[in-house]
Amino acid sequence: MAAKMLTACLLGALLCQVWSSAERHHDKEELRPRALRPWRSQGTGLVRVKRDWIIPPIRVLENSKQVPEDLVQIKSDKIFTGEVIYMLEGPGVDQEPKNLFEIDDKTGVIRSKRPLDREKHNSFTLKAFALSPSGERLENPTTIEIRVLDQNDNRPAFTQSQFVGAVPEFSVPGTSVMSVSATDADDPMTENAALSYSIIGQESIPANAVTKTMFGINNETGAIYTRDVGLDREVVKSFRLKLQVADMGGMGLTREGLAIINISDINNHAPLFSPALYSMTAVENRKDYEIGRVNVTDRDDRGTGNWEAKYLISNDPGGNFAIATDPATNQGVLFVVKPLDYEAHFEYVLTLTVENVNALSHKAPNLPVSTATVAVTVVNENEAPHFREDPIQIVVPESVVPGTLLKSNIAFDPDNSDLRYEIGRDPERWLDIDRDTGDIRAKRTFNMRSPHVKKHIYTAVVKVTDGGGVSTTATVVITLKETNDFAPQLFPLSGSVCRGAERTRSGLVVTAVDEDLPPHASPFHFEMSDYLSVNWTVVQVNDTHAVLQPLVELEAGEYAVTVRVSDSGSPTLSAYAQVNVTVCLCDSFGDCKSEAGAVLGSSVGISFIALIIIMASIALLLLLLLLAVAVTTCGRRHHMKKGEGLLVGESEDDIRDNVINYDEQGGGEEDENAFNIDMLWNPHDTPSTPGSYCPGPRVPRGKQPLRKDAPHNLPSPTYPRRPPADPTDIEDYINDGLEAADHDPNVPPYDTALIYDYEGEGSLAGSLSSIASGSSDGDQDYDYLNDWGPRFQKLANMFDPR
């Protein structure tokens, strides 16, 4: 047995030595690049294997200082001797990031050219090619994967510059507070990114309030928790923890951080009144005002629900008081919400209690609820008098008798003071009030038609004042009841009724109007009241209208009928009215005919045929008159302009005038702007003109004048006819025009008959025209013009042949 055991030991030692030798040989092989043969030959020629070799990844350490560094060598096995060119491509070679790797095209050795960074590129996949010198692929491309091995070259980092958390006061040990976290850029699959957390320092605020270690941290998760008791917010407000995180499981690179842990408040302190007894005063008859404040103390966190107080009043059955919390000071503010009455209750004793808005924590001391006593003294003041009702309602007939009592005992004074009454507003002055008693009486009769009465209501104002001078007013609302004050009036008081109507019985429609309002107005009652009106009757149509009709056939003429109309008031009022009725003839529609129609329809008038004959005779007379006027018009002599002159009458007795524009200088009647006054011609000297519509032969009267100096179609010079600039220059203006006319061959010295006016027959004066001055063709004698005076001397000189 011992020999067997010895043999086994020897064999084990031998195996260990062989294994150690093999390991050392393997390590040496790892240090130098291996020659990989992804391609191999078979038989007598170059044959591609059926399945590519799987080449394991090549591992390269990042941040290597030995660059360039040979990584691996690839070769191609061939049975013939020939040159092989190796080529490499992919990321890190000819793709980004470029120039990290290269290959020796003769030997197939792949090298790294620069240090690698795993945090940027943790692996590379390359393609290797075996080519002939001519560029022909000898083998299929081989995939080579290079993996970058991580080094612990990155420090861990906290995810926040400062972590903030909170934990309630008096928390038990092991209470979770918060968690912190950190990151590491190294490979998370290695120890380089294995993080470990720790607390390396603690500081309390206020400083040194707590010296023992109050918090711990889970080194793997970063969770912070309480380790000890004694977290009192009234003692310490918060803690500052100095944290550390390290990689390599706490043995590698480190980084520090900060955590702030606040101690949150719990409601472990009940509010307490300070002091517990108060004295206040309140004025009677006032409400909604502050009378005082009460104070409380609370050690909990100010401004939170644990500190805010809530007050209650436990003995106020009348609900006269209320209390609210001032959010800034936490004081209780006491108000009067209902008016107090000194005469009824002059003092109140209130009991107040207080508690927090939030419920008290079970960790708080078990103490009774704090209470306070408030004594409220009511202060008496002079109260204003009060009306027993406002508004004061009064209902009275409008025809109330002056002096009637309308209202009494209208006001009282709580202080039993003497009162003084007066009228504040009474626009119609209808009321009177007793100064001492306040009795309201009617001063005079009311009027429903007053503009101050709206819908039967009249308003006034009364005022009452106590002995202290405090006043109160009230409105007096008087509702007026309608009374029958006015008798109805009949309308219209005149009209017409036609007689002889065949279709309907004609009559005059009358109506009644009453100034009173219902029920003292309509319906109205109509009746005849005149003993002389036996020939008439009145027929009721409706509540407000009736028809006045004759009972017998009456002659046309004027009739006075008296009608009585009564209202429905209480008592009933009536009125008499005299209606003047005109009876006239009726047409077929029952309406009065016009005067002409009445005449035609009357038996005493003329017949229709006689009227036609009269109208025909009048028309005939008018026709004869028009014919005579036409014949007379045809016998008149007309002006007719032909060629160079105007035809005029030949009679030497034809002396007449024509309207001339005297602001123009020219050829007299040759002027086209002259007005034609046909009505001034002598009707006996009017010659017949061609185209005239007048009957009878044309008989020339007298011989036409011989015109020796008529122009022979000579052109007339153009000269302007400008009006005189000033009336004083009229003489020069006429002379200038005359001189211009003397040089015009188409204007005088030859003459034309100037018609100034028709003076009638039998004139002793002859014609002024040289044309009409004789009946012979010989020379004319104008010496007689000198005998007519200086005005005609120039005319005589113009026509003197000498």
VOZA-848066 format. One line per field, with one value per residue (C-alpha): residue number from 1; y, z, x. Coordinates in steps of 0.1 Angstrom, whole numbers. Last residue first. Example, Ala and Ser with C-alpha at 12.3 -4.5 7.8 and 13.67 -1.06 7.14 Angstrom:
residues 2
num <- 2|1 $
yy <- -11|-45 $
zz <- 71|78 $
xx <- 137|123 $
***
This chain:
residues 802
num <- 802|801|800|799|798|797|796|795|794|793|792|791|790|789|788|787|786|785|784|783|782|781|780|779|778|777|776|775|774|773|772|771|770|769|768|767|766|765|764|763|762|761|760|759|758|757|756|755|754|753|752|751|750|749|748|747|746|745|744|743|742|741|740|739|738|737|736|735|734|733|732|731|730|729|728|727|726|725|724|723|722|721|720|719|718|717|716|715|714|713|712|711|710|709|708|707|706|705|704|703|702|701|700|699|698|697|696|695|694|693|692|691|690|689|688|687|686|685|684|683|682|681|680|679|678|677|676|675|674|673|672|671|670|669|668|667|666|665|664|663|662|661|660|659|658|657|656|655|654|653|652|651|650|649|648|647|646|645|644|643|642|641|640|639|638|637|636|635|634|633|632|631|630|629|628|627|626|625|624|623|622|621|620|619|618|617|616|615|614|613|612|611|610|609|608|607|606|605|604|603|602|601|600|599|598|597|596|595|594|593|592|591|590|589|588|587|586|585|584|583|582|581|580|579|578|577|576|575|574|573|572|571|570|569|568|567|566|565|564|563|562|561|560|559|558|557|556|555|554|553|552|551|550|549|548|547|546|545|544|543|542|541|540|539|538|537|536|535|534|533|532|531|530|529|528|527|526|525|524|523|522|521|520|519|518|517|516|515|514|513|512|511|510|509|508|507|506|505|504|503|502|501|500|499|498|497|496|495|494|493|492|491|490|489|488|487|486|485|484|483|482|481|480|479|478|477|476|475|474|473|472|471|470|469|468|467|466|465|464|463|462|461|460|459|458|457|456|455|454|453|452|451|450|449|448|447|446|445|444|443|442|441|440|439|438|437|436|435|434|433|432|431|430|429|428|427|426|425|424|423|422|421|420|419|418|417|416|415|414|413|412|411|410|409|408|407|406|405|404|403|402|401|400|399|398|397|396|395|394|393|392|391|390|389|388|387|386|385|384|383|382|381|380|379|378|377|376|375|374|373|372|371|370|369|368|367|366|365|364|363|362|361|360|359|358|357|356|355|354|353|352|351|350|349|348|347|346|345|344|343|342|341|340|339|338|337|336|335|334|333|332|331|330|329|328|327|326|325|324|323|322|321|320|319|318|317|316|315|314|313|312|311|310|309|308|307|306|305|304|303|302|301|300|299|298|297|296|295|294|293|292|291|290|289|288|287|286|285|284|283|282|281|280|279|278|277|276|275|274|273|272|271|270|269|268|267|266|265|264|263|262|261|260|259|258|257|256|255|254|253|252|251|250|249|248|247|246|245|244|243|242|241|240|239|238|237|236|235|234|233|232|231|230|229|228|227|226|225|224|223|222|221|220|219|218|217|216|215|214|213|212|211|210|209|208|207|206|205|204|203|202|201|200|199|198|197|196|195|194|193|192|191|190|189|188|187|186|185|184|183|182|181|180|179|178|177|176|175|174|173|172|171|170|169|168|167|166|165|164|163|162|161|160|159|158|157|156|155|154|153|152|151|150|149|148|147|146|145|144|143|142|141|140|139|138|137|136|135|134|133|132|131|130|129|128|127|126|125|124|123|122|121|120|119|118|117|116|115|114|113|112|111|110|109|108|107|106|105|104|103|102|101|100|99|98|97|96|95|94|93|92|91|90|89|88|87|86|85|84|83|82|81|80|79|78|77|76|75|74|73|72|71|70|69|68|67|66|65|64|63|62|61|60|59|58|57|56|55|54|53|52|51|50|49|48|47|46|45|44|43|42|41|40|39|38|37|36|35|34|33|32|31|30|29|28|27|26|25|24|23|22|21|20|19|18|17|16|15|14|13|12|11|10|9|8|7|6|5|4|3|2|1 $
yy <- 1688|1657|1663|1628|1628|1665|1660|1633|1657|1683|1659|1664|1701|1707|1696|1725|1711|1679|1698|1703|1666|1668|1635|1630|1614|1578|1591|1580|1601|1601|1562|1556|1587|1572|1596|1589|1618|1633|1642|1607|1595|1559|1544|1552|1521|1523|1528|1511|1521|1520|1515|1541|1543|1563|1536|1501|1476|1498|1500|1531|1551|1522|1525|1562|1556|1530|1553|1581|1558|1547|1583|1593|1562|1570|1581|1547|1531|1504|1508|1475|1460|1456|1446|1456|1433|1451|1444|1427|1444|1426|1457|1481|1499|1537|1541|1524|1534|1528|1503|1519|1519|1489|1458|1436|1398|1381|1364|1338|1340|1310|1330|1312|1343|1374|1395|1430|1442|1479|1475|1456|1484|1467|1467|1430|1419|1432|1413|1419|1431|1407|1403|1439|1450|1469|1493|1486|1484|1496|1473|1483|1497|1463|1475|1470|1483|1514|1524|1550|1534|1566|1567|1534|1511|1486|1469|1441|1435|1437|1419|1386|1382|1389|1387|1410|1404|1426|1417|1404|1368|1376|1391|1361|1338|1360|1359|1321|1317|1338|1318|1286|1300|1310|1275|1259|1281|1271|1234|1238|1255|1227|1200|1217|1218|1181|1174|1192|1224|1225|1226|1188|1185|1159|1183|1209|1183|1169|1204|1209|1175|1146|1133|1096|1067|1049|1058|1095|1112|1148|1168|1170|1191|1180|1204|1182|1197|1179|1170|1153|1125|1112|1078|1074|1051|1052|1036|1068|1088|1106|1129|1140|1174|1177|1210|1207|1225|1220|1195|1184|1155|1121|1107|1090|1108|1090|1096|1065|1054|1047|1039|1006|995|1006|1023|1039|1075|1088|1119|1134|1138|1161|1190|1173|1172|1144|1117|1088|1074|1051|1048|1015|1031|1054|1049|1014|1023|1056|1091|1116|1104|1104|1096|1087|1099|1083|1104|1086|1071|1041|1018|1009|1035|1067|1096|1117|1124|1131|1157|1165|1186|1181|1152|1140|1137|1143|1120|1135|1137|1128|1092|1079|1059|1045|1061|1040|1061|1048|1067|1062|1062|1084|1081|1107|1109|1143|1130|1136|1114|1125|1112|1119|1113|1108|1108|1085|1085|1053|1050|1037|1066|1097|1125|1138|1144|1130|1110|1142|1141|1163|1185|1182|1145|1134|1116|1112|1115|1122|1152|1171|1159|1153|1169|1155|1167|1191|1179|1172|1158|1151|1151|1157|1161|1141|1147|1118|1118|1092|1057|1044|1019|1048|1042|1049|1050|1053|1069|1068|1084|1107|1127|1165|1172|1148|1120|1123|1102|1073|1060|1031|1039|1017|1030|1018|1009|996|1002|1030|1029|1056|1058|1043|1064|1041|1015|995|958|941|909|886|861|828|806|768|744|708|684|669|634|643|640|608|599|630|657|661|689|722|725|730|758|763|795|801|833|855|881|914|941|919|932|969|968|951|935|935|901|892|906|895|878|874|843|848|826|856|856|833|854|828|835|839|845|862|869|833|835|802|815|790|768|793|774|783|766|771|767|750|714|728|745|781|777|742|730|747|762|793|809|845|860|890|918|935|931|944|927|941|973|979|977|986|957|956|930|912|882|852|822|842|826|799|766|749|711|700|666|676|661|682|672|667|677|654|671|647|656|637|624|603|573|551|515|495|500|471|480|514|539|562|586|607|636|640|674|671|690|710|697|703|713|689|660|631|612|576|558|543|561|550|560|537|538|503|486|503|506|538|547|576|591|589|605|642|659|696|700|726|737|720|687|676|640|626|596|580|550|537|509|507|477|495|485|451|441|436|473|482|516|548|546|560|571|569|582|569|585|583|548|542|516|533|548|582|608|636|628|622|644|642|663|650|674|674|648|616|609|601|570|575|563|545|511|492|475|450|461|433|427|407|393|382|363|373|344|332|339|371|385|417|409|402|377|386|373|394|403|419|438|439|463|463|485|518|551|539|511|537|523|533|540|519|484|457|430|407|393|388|406|431|440|449|481|492|525|546|555|558|558|536|527|509|514|504|480|469|447|435|407|401|366|357|323|289|262|241|271|279|315|333|356|372|386|416|432|465|499|510|497|523|504|526|497|460|441|409|390|373|336|327|304|286|287|256|236|243|260|239|250|220|186|174|199|234|255|290|305|298|319|327|337|370|369|373|347|320|327|323|289|277|286|268|237|236|240|211|188|197|190|157|146|155|136|105|106|109|80|58|66|57|24|16|24|0 $
zz <- -993|-994|-958|-943|-915|-909|-903|-877|-860|-858|-843|-806|-812|-819|-841|-866|-878|-888|-912|-934|-942|-979|-997|-1032|-1057|-1058|-1047|-1018|-991|-955|-951|-963|-946|-914|-887|-896|-893|-862|-861|-848|-859|-850|-820|-804|-814|-801|-811|-845|-864|-901|-917|-929|-951|-933|-917|-914|-940|-953|-918|-915|-899|-875|-860|-855|-838|-815|-804|-798|-778|-756|-752|-739|-717|-699|-666|-663|-659|-678|-708|-724|-751|-786|-805|-841|-871|-905|-926|-959|-988|-1000|-1020|-992|-992|-999|-1024|-1004|-1018|-992|-1000|-1011|-989|-976|-996|-999|-996|-1005|-978|-952|-924|-924|-935|-957|-976|-955|-954|-943|-907|-911|-894|-864|-856|-841|-804|-798|-821|-798|-812|-789|-805|-804|-842|-846|-880|-860|-851|-870|-843|-808|-779|-743|-755|-763|-782|-773|-803|-806|-827|-854|-881|-893|-923|-933|-950|-923|-917|-933|-916|-936|-952|-960|-946|-910|-904|-881|-879|-888|-871|-891|-883|-846|-850|-868|-840|-813|-831|-834|-796|-787|-810|-793|-759|-768|-781|-749|-728|-750|-745|-707|-707|-728|-706|-675|-691|-699|-662|-649|-629|-592|-571|-570|-555|-568|-588|-561|-535|-558|-561|-524|-517|-506|-470|-467|-466|-495|-520|-513|-483|-479|-448|-411|-391|-355|-327|-296|-262|-233|-199|-173|-148|-118|-102|-65|-68|-104|-134|-155|-167|-201|-207|-243|-254|-291|-310|-347|-378|-413|-437|-430|-407|-413|-379|-350|-356|-346|-320|-319|-287|-276|-244|-230|-264|-290|-269|-291|-286|-298|-316|-325|-289|-284|-272|-238|-235|-215|-240|-226|-226|-200|-197|-190|-182|-156|-118|-119|-135|-137|-135|-162|-180|-218|-235|-271|-299|-333|-353|-372|-404|-407|-433|-469|-480|-467|-472|-444|-436|-401|-394|-365|-334|-297|-304|-277|-244|-210|-180|-145|-125|-89|-86|-63|-71|-41|-35|-21|1|6|34|32|65|80|111|131|160|177|213|222|193|157|134|97|72|35|8|-19|-39|-54|-78|-106|-103|-85|-86|-118|-100|-117|-87|-67|-29|-7|18|49|54|88|100|138|149|185|192|158|146|109|79|45|10|4|-33|-32|4|15|50|70|107|140|173|197|235|245|256|247|222|206|190|156|137|165|142|105|82|106|85|87|51|39|17|-20|-32|-10|15|19|40|42|61|43|66|96|133|127|148|168|166|194|218|229|256|258|260|281|267|291|273|289|274|268|260|252|278|275|262|250|213|197|186|164|167|138|114|116|151|182|202|227|237|265|262|291|278|294|289|278|269|274|260|228|207|169|153|139|166|159|178|160|172|166|143|135|97|91|114|126|129|158|157|181|183|177|203|220|224|248|232|209|186|174|148|151|124|137|125|94|85|87|117|124|157|190|193|213|214|215|217|197|202|193|155|135|116|137|155|176|209|212|223|250|257|287|283|304|292|284|264|250|241|208|209|202|185|151|130|116|89|97|65|50|27|8|-7|-30|-32|-60|-58|-80|-69|-38|-31|-52|-80|-81|-53|-41|-12|7|30|49|59|85|91|117|150|184|178|149|172|156|188|178|159|125|101|64|32|1|-21|-36|-30|0|18|37|74|93|129|138|172|175|174|179|171|144|141|116|120|102|91|73|53|44|20|-15|-35|-73|-95|-128|-130|-115|-150|-168|-164|-186|-175|-177|-141|-127|-93|-72|-39|-21|5|41|49|85|100|134|145|133|160|135|100|74|45|14|-8|-29|-41|-73|-87|-107|-86|-106|-108|-119|-154|-164|-149|-180|-205|-232|-268|-290|-325|-348|-381|-409|-438|-474|-499|-513|-542|-551|-583|-580|-606|-579|-565|-536|-501|-483|-446|-435|-402|-372|-344|-307|-276|-295|-275|-239|-250|-260|-283|-284|-319|-349|-340|-361|-384|-399|-433|-444|-477|-474|-438|-423|-406|-376|-360|-391|-395|-370|-393|-423|-442|-413|-379|-393|-423|-447|-447|-477|-481|-514|-522|-544|-559|-553|-559|-533|-516|-479|-472|-441|-414|-386|-354|-330|-337|-317|-331|-304|-270|-246|-246|-236|-242|-241|-274|-276|-310|-314|-323|-360|-372|-402|-434|-445|-478|-480|-512|-533|-547|-566|-561|-533|-507|-499|-469|-461|-428|-417|-386|-377|-340|-329|-299|-262|-263|-274|-244|-222|-238|-232|-195|-193|-209|-185|-156|-169|-173|-138|-123|-142|-128|-93|-97|-110|-81|-56|-72|-70|-33|-26|-43|-24|8|0 $
xx <- -752|-772|-783|-790|-764|-768|-806|-798|-774|-801|-826|-816|-811|-848|-876|-872|-839|-856|-878|-847|-846|-858|-857|-843|-866|-880|-914|-936|-921|-910|-911|-876|-862|-873|-885|-921|-945|-959|-996|-1005|-1039|-1036|-1018|-985|-968|-933|-897|-896|-865|-869|-836|-811|-781|-753|-756|-742|-729|-701|-685|-663|-691|-698|-663|-668|-702|-687|-660|-685|-707|-678|-666|-701|-704|-671|-688|-704|-669|-651|-674|-685|-664|-677|-646|-642|-645|-647|-678|-674|-693|-724|-736|-744|-777|-773|-801|-828|-862|-888|-916|-948|-979|-999|-993|-1025|-1018|-1050|-1072|-1066|-1040|-1016|-987|-962|-952|-959|-990|-983|-992|-1003|-1037|-1024|-1000|-970|-964|-974|-946|-918|-889|-859|-827|-797|-797|-787|-800|-826|-799|-768|-742|-731|-739|-746|-779|-794|-825|-862|-883|-903|-933|-943|-964|-982|-960|-975|-951|-947|-914|-894|-860|-828|-799|-813|-849|-858|-895|-913|-950|-980|-1012|-1041|-1034|-1035|-1069|-1082|-1068|-1084|-1117|-1115|-1107|-1138|-1160|-1148|-1154|-1189|-1195|-1182|-1206|-1235|-1226|-1225|-1259|-1274|-1259|-1274|-1308|-1305|-1297|-1327|-1327|-1331|-1364|-1367|-1332|-1308|-1288|-1287|-1277|-1251|-1237|-1238|-1220|-1241|-1243|-1235|-1260|-1244|-1271|-1266|-1281|-1295|-1286|-1295|-1270|-1269|-1257|-1253|-1262|-1245|-1258|-1236|-1240|-1221|-1229|-1219|-1202|-1190|-1206|-1207|-1238|-1245|-1275|-1281|-1296|-1304|-1300|-1311|-1298|-1314|-1326|-1362|-1367|-1381|-1389|-1371|-1339|-1307|-1279|-1256|-1238|-1203|-1183|-1197|-1211|-1236|-1263|-1290|-1299|-1333|-1346|-1380|-1390|-1360|-1380|-1385|-1347|-1331|-1323|-1303|-1267|-1252|-1214|-1195|-1171|-1156|-1156|-1143|-1120|-1102|-1117|-1111|-1142|-1148|-1181|-1187|-1211|-1219|-1243|-1271|-1282|-1305|-1291|-1298|-1323|-1308|-1332|-1318|-1282|-1270|-1243|-1221|-1216|-1208|-1184|-1180|-1198|-1181|-1183|-1186|-1155|-1147|-1156|-1130|-1098|-1079|-1045|-1017|-995|-959|-941|-904|-884|-857|-835|-819|-794|-795|-790|-827|-839|-846|-874|-877|-905|-903|-930|-943|-975|-988|-1018|-995|-972|-985|-959|-973|-1006|-1037|-1048|-1052|-1052|-1073|-1055|-1032|-1039|-1026|-995|-992|-955|-964|-942|-939|-973|-971|-988|-992|-1004|-975|-973|-936|-936|-900|-885|-916|-908|-908|-890|-884|-879|-853|-863|-828|-843|-862|-897|-913|-947|-972|-998|-1009|-1035|-1055|-1079|-1072|-1082|-1109|-1097|-1107|-1079|-1091|-1064|-1040|-1009|-977|-947|-916|-901|-921|-918|-894|-863|-846|-808|-789|-769|-741|-736|-703|-706|-679|-663|-645|-622|-612|-584|-581|-552|-562|-549|-514|-502|-468|-463|-451|-487|-485|-511|-535|-527|-546|-534|-556|-571|-599|-617|-642|-663|-677|-702|-712|-739|-768|-803|-798|-763|-776|-749|-750|-741|-707|-685|-650|-621|-587|-567|-530|-509|-488|-488|-518|-540|-565|-603|-627|-665|-689|-727|-736|-764|-752|-716|-700|-673|-656|-630|-595|-573|-536|-509|-477|-481|-499|-467|-456|-434|-420|-434|-426|-461|-472|-506|-519|-554|-567|-593|-626|-625|-655|-683|-711|-722|-753|-734|-697|-675|-648|-621|-605|-582|-571|-549|-518|-502|-525|-507|-504|-496|-461|-453|-466|-438|-410|-385|-348|-330|-303|-277|-255|-220|-196|-160|-144|-121|-99|-93|-97|-134|-146|-122|-140|-144|-172|-169|-196|-193|-226|-241|-269|-301|-322|-308|-322|-359|-358|-350|-332|-320|-319|-291|-281|-305|-303|-285|-288|-257|-265|-231|-216|-250|-248|-250|-264|-265|-228|-226|-218|-252|-256|-219|-227|-263|-265|-247|-216|-208|-177|-163|-196|-190|-199|-183|-182|-172|-163|-126|-136|-147|-180|-188|-158|-146|-167|-177|-211|-223|-256|-270|-301|-323|-335|-344|-352|-328|-327|-360|-371|-375|-376|-388|-361|-352|-330|-308|-279|-252|-231|-253|-246|-215|-183|-161|-125|-115|-82|-88|-77|-100|-89|-96|-110|-97|-118|-103|-126|-109|-114|-117|-84|-61|-78|-63|-44|-17|8|-16|-38|-45|-71|-78|-111|-113|-137|-127|-136|-140|-138|-141|-141|-116|-90|-62|-26|-13|0|-13|3|-9|19|11|47|48|18|28|-6|-17|-39|-50|-46|-83|-111|-129|-123|-91|-75|-92|-126|-121|-93|-62|-41|-16|4|15|45|48|62|36|19|3|-3|-16|-3|-16|4|-10|-7|27|30|37|35|46|28|-5|-34|-58|-47|-52|-71|-73|-107|-106|-103|-130|-116|-136|-154|-151|-114|-102|-79|-45|-32|-14|-35|-47|-35|-42|-58|-66|-31|-24|11|11|25|49|40|12|38|59|28|21|56|53|20|34|63|39|18|48|60|25|23|56|46|14|32|56|28|9|40|45|9|13|45|28|0 $
***
